[in-house]
Amino acid sequence: MNRLDATFASLRERNEKAFVAYVAAGDPDFDRSLKILDALAAAGADVLELGVPFSDPLADGIVNQLAADRALKAGMNTRRVLDLVRAFRQSHDTPVVLFTYLNPVYTYGYEDFHRDAAAAGVDGMLLLDLPPDEAARNTELARSEGLHQIRLIAPTTPPERAARIAASATGFIYALSRTGVTGTQGGGPSEHIAGLVAAIKAHTNTPVCVGFGISTPQQAATVAASADGVIVGSALVKQVELHPDRAAQAVRDFAAPLIAATKGRH
């Protein structure tokens, strides 16, 4: 069974919600990035979402843009991301999802990348700028080599389109709590999350996790009340920027109360 499926099944049995932690692969460098992943797994993160550094991350806010830039300057590239996953897999079974744009994957070779990622220990892919209906029109882009293809649904996604995406989703669905780019600049998640999640779940049994703008335990608890999981990214990445010399501990300390809130332990 895919690690994502096993994790969400276990969470359902325990009546718990998932905490999904996003960080940029290779930020601030390879070795410290691996320590950050180790720290998040030890803190109780249920899924790790690794951003593949890219020079033109249009869906990301300034915090994640700077993280990608730091990683690229430290020598990170797409192949090294897979090396990072392999290193993490030596000691952890926590599911890993790669958060990326199509360009790095296509440059690597679409089929080759999915095959190599699966072999390295990746469990799912979120291709931000590849709409599922576009992928379906191209045989090459529809291949996933056994990796779950995580889909995005936004508050502005038309209901009929959201239904199609939800019905074909695997792993989990990434529901955006609001429109815009990644980051906390929007003042937190939308107040309409419960309705958004309910509308999605009417069409699927695939877990629905909510992200964008979540940075406090209170926000995490609010989202967890409706969703199957809480996704936190920019707020964690900011800790790496602020505390590069002790990044792993800073990220763990920041994540701990968010994880507790997601689990209802606050």
C-alpha positions in Angstrom: 0.0 0.0 0.0 1.2 3.5 -0.8 2.4 5.2 2.4 -0.1 8.0 1.9 -3.0 5.5 1.9 -1.6 3.7 4.9 -1.2 6.9 6.9 -4.6 8.3 6.2 -6.2 4.9 7.0 -4.3 4.8 10.3 -5.4 8.4 11.1 -9.0 7.5 10.4 -8.8 4.6 12.8 -7.5 6.9 15.5 -10.0 9.6 14.6 -7.1 12.0 14.1 -6.4 14.6 11.4 -3.2 14.8 9.3 -0.5 17.5 9.7 1.1 18.1 6.4 4.4 20.0 6.6 5.8 21.8 3.5 9.5 22.9 3.3 11.7 23.6 0.3 14.1 20.8 -0.5 17.7 21.9 0.0 16.9 25.0 2.0 19.2 26.3 3.4 21.5 23.5 2.1 21.3 19.7 1.6 22.5 18.6 5.1 20.4 21.1 7.1 17.4 20.3 4.9 17.7 16.6 5.8 17.9 17.5 9.5 14.7 19.6 9.1 12.9 16.6 7.6 14.1 14.4 10.4 13.0 17.0 12.9 9.5 17.3 11.4 9.0 13.5 11.3 10.2 13.2 14.9 7.7 16.0 15.9 4.8 14.0 14.5 4.2 15.4 11.0 2.1 12.9 9.1 3.1 13.9 5.6 6.1 15.8 4.3 5.6 18.0 1.3 8.9 18.9 -0.4 9.1 21.8 -2.7 11.4 21.2 -5.7 13.5 24.4 -6.2 12.6 26.2 -9.3 13.7 29.6 -10.7 10.1 30.8 -11.6 7.7 29.6 -8.8 4.7 31.7 -9.9 2.3 30.2 -7.4 4.5 31.0 -4.4 4.7 34.0 -2.3 8.0 35.7 -1.3 8.8 33.4 1.6 8.8 30.3 -0.6 10.4 32.1 -3.5 13.4 33.1 -1.3 13.6 29.5 0.0 13.9 28.2 -3.6 16.5 30.7 -4.4 18.6 29.8 -1.3 18.3 26.1 -2.2 19.4 26.7 -5.8 22.3 28.8 -4.7 23.4 26.1 -2.3 23.6 23.7 -5.3 20.2 22.0 -5.1 18.8 20.6 -8.3 16.1 18.1 -9.3 18.3 15.1 -9.0 19.6 16.2 -5.6 16.0 16.4 -4.4 15.7 12.7 -5.1 19.0 12.1 -3.3 17.5 14.0 -0.3 14.4 11.7 -0.3 16.7 8.6 -0.5 18.7 9.9 2.5 15.5 10.5 4.5 14.2 7.0 3.6 17.2 5.5 5.4 15.5 6.2 8.7 11.9 7.3 8.1 8.7 5.9 6.5 6.8 9.2 6.7 5.0 9.8 3.4 6.7 12.3 1.0 5.0 14.4 -1.6 6.9 16.5 -4.1 5.4 19.9 -4.7 6.7 21.2 -8.1 6.0 22.8 -11.4 6.0 21.0 -14.7 9.2 22.5 -16.1 11.7 20.8 -13.8 9.9 17.4 -14.3 9.6 17.7 -18.0 13.2 18.8 -18.4 14.3 15.8 -16.4 12.0 13.6 -18.5 8.5 13.1 -17.3 8.4 9.3 -17.2 12.0 9.1 -16.0 11.3 11.5 -13.2 8.2 9.7 -11.9 10.0 6.3 -12.1 13.1 7.7 -10.3 11.0 9.5 -7.7 9.1 6.4 -6.9 12.3 4.4 -6.6 13.7 7.1 -4.2 10.7 6.8 -1.9 8.4 9.5 -3.0 4.7 8.7 -2.6 2.9 11.5 -4.5 3.3 14.5 -6.8 1.6 17.8 -6.9 2.3 19.5 -10.2 1.0 23.0 -9.7 0.7 24.1 -13.3 -0.5 20.9 -14.9 -4.3 20.9 -15.0 -5.6 17.3 -14.8 -7.7 17.7 -18.0 -4.6 18.8 -19.9 -2.6 15.8 -18.6 -5.4 13.5 -19.8 -5.0 14.8 -23.4 -1.3 13.7 -23.5 -0.4 10.1 -22.8 3.0 10.9 -21.5 1.7 13.5 -19.0 -1.0 11.1 -17.8 1.6 8.5 -16.6 2.5 8.5 -12.9 4.5 5.3 -12.3 2.4 4.5 -9.3 2.7 7.8 -7.6 -0.4 9.5 -6.3 -1.2 12.7 -8.3 -2.4 15.2 -5.7 -4.9 17.6 -7.1 -5.6 21.3 -6.2 -9.1 22.7 -5.7 -9.6 26.4 -5.0 -12.5 28.3 -3.6 -13.0 29.7 -7.1 -13.0 26.3 -8.9 -16.4 25.9 -10.6 -18.5 23.3 -8.9 -18.7 21.0 -11.9 -14.9 21.1 -12.4 -14.3 20.6 -8.7 -16.6 17.5 -8.8 -14.5 16.1 -11.7 -11.2 16.7 -10.0 -12.4 15.3 -6.7 -13.8 12.1 -8.3 -10.5 11.3 -10.0 -8.2 12.3 -7.1 -5.9 9.9 -5.2 -3.7 10.3 -2.1 -5.3 13.5 -0.9 -6.8 16.6 -2.3 -5.1 19.9 -1.6 -7.9 22.4 -1.0 -6.8 26.0 -1.0 -8.3 27.9 1.9 -8.2 31.1 -0.1 -7.1 32.5 -3.5 -3.6 34.0 -4.1 -0.1 32.7 -3.7 1.4 30.8 -0.9 2.1 32.6 2.4 0.4 34.1 5.4 0.0 37.6 4.0 -3.8 37.0 3.4 -4.7 37.1 7.1 -5.3 33.4 7.5 -7.6 30.8 6.0 -11.1 31.7 4.7 -14.1 31.5 7.0 -15.8 29.4 4.4 -13.6 26.3 4.8 -16.2 24.0 6.2 -18.5 24.6 3.2 -15.6 24.2 0.7 -14.5 20.9 2.3 -18.1 19.6 2.5 -18.7 20.4 -1.2 -15.5 18.5 -2.2 -16.3 15.5 0.0 -19.7 15.1 -1.6 -17.9 13.7 -4.6 -15.1 11.6 -3.1 -13.8 9.5 -0.3 -10.3 10.8 -0.8 -9.0 12.8 2.2 -9.2 16.6 1.9 -6.4 18.6 3.4 -6.5 22.4 3.5 -3.6 24.8 3.1 -2.6 28.4 2.4 -2.4 31.0 5.1 -2.3 28.7 8.2 0.3 29.8 10.7 -1.2 29.6 14.3 -2.5 26.7 16.4 -5.9 28.3 16.5 -6.1 28.4 12.7 -4.9 24.8 12.6 -7.6 23.7 15.0 -10.2 25.5 13.1 -9.2 23.9 9.8 -8.9 20.4 11.4 -12.5 20.7 12.6 -13.7 20.4 9.0 -10.8 18.9 7.0 -9.0 15.6 7.0 -5.7 17.4 7.3 -3.9 20.7 7.8 -1.1 21.9 5.5 1.4 24.4 6.8 4.2 25.7 4.6 5.3 29.3 4.5 5.2 29.7 8.3 7.6 26.8 8.6 9.9 28.0 5.8 10.1 31.4 7.4 11.7 29.7 10.4 14.5 28.5 8.2 15.0 32.0 6.9 15.1 33.5 10.4 17.2 30.8 12.0 19.5 29.1 9.4 22.1 28.0 11.9 19.5 26.1 14.0 16.9 25.6 11.3 15.8 22.1 12.3 15.2 23.0 15.9 13.5 26.2 15.0 11.1 24.4 12.6 10.4 21.7 15.1 9.6 24.2 17.9 7.3 26.1 15.6 5.6 23.0 14.3 5.0 21.3 17.6 2.0 23.5 18.8 0.5 23.4 15.3 0.7 19.6 15.3 -0.8 19.5 18.7 -3.7 21.7 17.7 -4.3 19.6 14.5 -4.5 16.5 16.7 -6.8 18.3 19.2 -4.2 18.2 22.0 -3.9 21.9 22.5 
